[in-house]
Amino acid sequence: MKPSKGYQAFRVINTIVMIVVVCITLYPFIYLIAQSFSSDTAVAAGKVTFFPVDFTTATYKYLLRDNKFFLYYGNTIIYSVVGTAISVAGTALLAYPLSKDKLRLNKFFTPFVVFTMYFTGGLIPNYILVTQWLHLGNTIWAVVLPGAISTFNLLLMKSFFAGLPDELEEAAAIDGLGVYGSFIKIIIPLSKPILATMVLFYLVGMWNEWFGPFLYLEDDAMKPISLWVRQLVEGANSVEMGSTAEASSVQATLKSATMVLTSLPIICVYPFVQKYFVQGMTMGAVKG
């Protein structure tokens, strides 16, 4: 059946609107890339828009020769991998029992979980708890544990688990599997979409995390790259980077080059989980 003229017009308008939205969304990143490959003079004069001006790779060469950049980058990778593993495992282990209506205490615990979406203990109590009571200050655990489980992600995973047929677990029980066996061998393999979604959410959050390290890490060698980028943006790291002529020549483009390099891993990971991400978001959102 041939589409009507009204539908064809809608498709044309919709395509144009989507192209405009994509261009607006991509422009900041394109600008960063163009700026990172441009000369300091061109950036300072405001000549850079979509394409590099006075193309140069001096900034990247200077940045990749800095040992601190790789140190902070390595810290971020460690924090992100460990933190994501803990967060996904903790969220799954809590969301699964909360998704079972037959457990009597669910109605008691679920309101407490939702309560944390609207109220927190506050910055100072959290700082005292982490540094003085738990003695986690200046360790990796101060970065990955305080925000390990997101309430939003927990409720999303809970909805996904609640949408799985109970007959699967009943059949597993007949075959001799216990609760943990059913969870590991039946539920987890069927939950790849929501798990991929959780991995992406937690990984991006942990990769960009700077406030926790800013509060709890005193050792400069433990900084993540995101905190270093923040200091670059504020100009607090210009002295630390050095005062040589080479450092001065790339100072205006240093921030852009650093942001490009720190964004690449997440951009590379997303295409591999996009299919599961869309499926997990839709299934977890509509089933409850």
LINZIFEN-V520015 format. One record per run of one state. SS is the DSSP state (a for helix, b for strand, c for the rest). FROM is the first residue (numbers start at 0). TO is the last residue. Records with the same first field share a line. If there is no record, write none. Layout:
SS=FROM-TO ; FROM-TO
This chain:
c=0-3 ; 36-38 ; 44-56 ; 64-65 ; 98-104 ; 115-121 ; 133-139 ; 144-149 ; 162-164 ; 174-177 ; 190-190 ; 207-209 ; 216-218 ; 222-223 ; 234-243 ; 286-287
a=4-35 ; 39-43 ; 57-63 ; 66-97 ; 105-114 ; 122-132 ; 140-143 ; 150-161 ; 165-173 ; 178-189 ; 191-206 ; 210-215 ; 219-221 ; 224-233 ; 244-285
